[in-house]
Amino acid sequence: MTLVRPASKYQEARQLLNEPMNIGSLRRYRELAADRQHPEAAAIASLNQAFRDSVSGDEELFFMALEQGLL
């Protein structure tokens, strides 16, 4: 099966948020959020709290993300 990424970075970030959170999806979200010059940067930044909430619900993922500097 081939993974098809959505057309926009915001759509991809929303899709990541709607899937079970893992370290790979958190890394990808951080990549999407890192480009502050992108036209969708503000929309992606609006999802930051939802991602933090998602990660904080999983203690193991939370500490792994902290160790890797993703939070």
N, C-alpha and C positions, 0 to 999 in steps of 0.2 A: 504494500500500500504506500502511495506517495503522499506526503504531507503537502498540502497546498496552503500557502500563506495568504491571508486576506490582502486586498488591494491597498488598504491604508494601515499605517502603524497603529492608529487608535483602534481600529477594528481588531487587529492582532492582539493588542493589549487587553481589550475586552474579552476576547476569546480565551486568552490565558487565564484571566480572572474567573471565568466560568468553568474551568477545568480543575480537577484536583491539583492542588499546589504541590510542586516538588522543586528541588534545587535547580533543575534545568529550566523550568518555566520562570522561576524567579530571576535567574541570570538573564534570560531573554528579555524579561520585562525591564530590567535595569539597563540593558542595551538600548531598548526602545526609548526609555526615559532620558538617556544620557544626551541625546542630540537636542540641545536647547534651541537651536536655530531652525529646527524643522517646523513647518507651519502648524502641525498638530501637537506641538510640545505642550501647550497649555491644556489641551484636552487630555493628553496622556497623564500629565501631572495631576489632573483632577482625580485620577484613579489611585494615587499614592496611598491614601488612607485605607482604601478597600484592600489593597495588597498587604499593607501592614497588618490589618485585622486578620486577613487570611493566614498569614504566616504566624502571627502570635497565638493562633489557636492550636498550633502543632509545635510542642515544645522541642522536639528533636530537630525539626526543620528550622525553627527560630534560632537555636544555638549554632547550627551548622551555617546558616546564613550570616550570623554575627561573626563567626570565626573567619568566614571568607570575605568579610567586608561588604556584604550585599545589603546590609541594613544601616 
